[in-house]
Amino acid sequence: MTTLIMTDFVPADIDASKWENLQPYYQQLLDRKFKCSGCIKQFLLDRSELDAAAGESGSNLYIAMTCNTEDEAAKAAFLSFVEEVEPELKRVGFELNKKVVQCEHVRDLDEDRFGVLIRDWTADVEIFREENVPLQTEDTKLGQEYAELCGAMMVDFDGEERTIPQMGVYQQDQDRSVREASWRCVAERRLKDRDAIDGIFDKMVANRNQTAKNANFAEYRGYMFDVKHRFDYTPEDCVAFHDAIEVACMPIVRKLAEERKAALGVETLRPWDLAVDPNGHAPLKPFDSADDLIEKTSKLFQRMDTSLGDMFDSMQDGGYSLDLASRKGKAPGGYQASRDRQRKPFIFMNAAGLPRDLDTMVHEAGHAFHYMLCRHDDLVWYRGAPLEFAEVASMSMESIAYPFLDEFYSPDEIKRAIRKHLEGIVSTLPWVATIDAFQHWIYLNPEHTRQERTAQWLELQERFGGGVDWSGLDAENESVWHRQLHPFEVPFYYVEYGIAQLGALQMWLKYRENPEAAIEAYKNGLTLGASKPLPELFEAAGLQFDFTINMVSTLMNTVEEELDKHA
Ligand SMILES: [Zn+2]
């Protein structure tokens, strides 16, 4: 096991899951005097190691809990970390950021090396207001209320009580009446909480407007751009991106809807006609077991590039870095986490043999490559990247993997898998635009009524809805956005996926022209971690940080050609 500890400030065996063990070291950092920029540099190295130890503890506790949700002790340990350690880390972290950015010697630090870090910390310190702390707690609580309402939704269907996620499987059913009945059953259940959810959202909007005002921002959107460290693009760039998506994607979306309608032999496409295979095929089955998935994925990456293959294989270390199999007691979903002290990645998922599982595997492997390529950085804050680029690392792998899908599928099946993936890209971008544009409108119109909000939503559905017939389903159509957790729980977080997708598509085009050069550029970009601003990260990966109409159109033309080839 490699450990790359750059400082002996933090003992190797510290139990960083307890605040009382961390506190004396953070206190030492708070008390430190800076005589020159060299002192700051040493401080950053020491703090990085301490933050890494605390972060790794949190990661380990989270991993233990999600791997076995029935282990009460693991759950209690994680919750105690969240409740007792994380708030302290947040508080002391802010004090330490302030200490650094307000020190006169900070100007002597090398801009090229420390510029991004100091830029981000300066913004955090500038927008912080003591009176916003309770408002943010309130926002988190409202988010939990929303999550609880959604999580408690159950329906009786097909003789059993089922959760909403469990109902998803009926949307694949070839029998249209089953799809419609299950869709209506879920929609009816959701509508019961429509008022309650709108009520929660009203409170959130008022709370967020006040937060922005307290920090001297005219509106919450501008405030959130600073919170999210979006210094390399503006709200106006996002608005132009929405327009570009409308122009470049919607004709393809409408064409795909027509093709789907014809294949299904229906007069209009209803909301329950969107997930089923239109040609009557049974779902694909790319692998049998988690071991099978690992073996085939290893071959896929070895053929793509031996160094990426070796990185993937290094994660086959007896279950320490990969927990892929679906089993009783495991939390749902998939994620990649890092253990920052040992500098090891971890991939969690619930592989059940579905195509979605294969997509998740390749996607999360991209995140793990990113971590392994930048984990050499002394500064823990640079081991990772902003989402706009982090998702380029993962999404690129999904498309670059096309030529190697024969590890999992027959030639006919490959065609189907690629088409499905491309259709997903074309339909996701308009949804990104919808959710992002909706949030822009909400906070630029802070005094809006529910009726005005609904009208705005319907206007966006009109622009980005793409050929679905909602007649007789007005209430359902008006509240579709209630399903999307982001506006509730993580406001303004969504456009990143669209920006990253454009990077990933560029990477795919480069790969088709020159595979070796593309993989080199990919690794080159990932190696920088978060140490450079977004445009430089894209550039290092041979990509343009560009989401204007020209770029979106060029990429969508290629996607459309490719869709036709895989018809
Ligand atoms: Zn991801």
Residues whose N, C-alpha, C, O or C-beta is under 5 A from the ligand:
A	BS01	ZN	S394
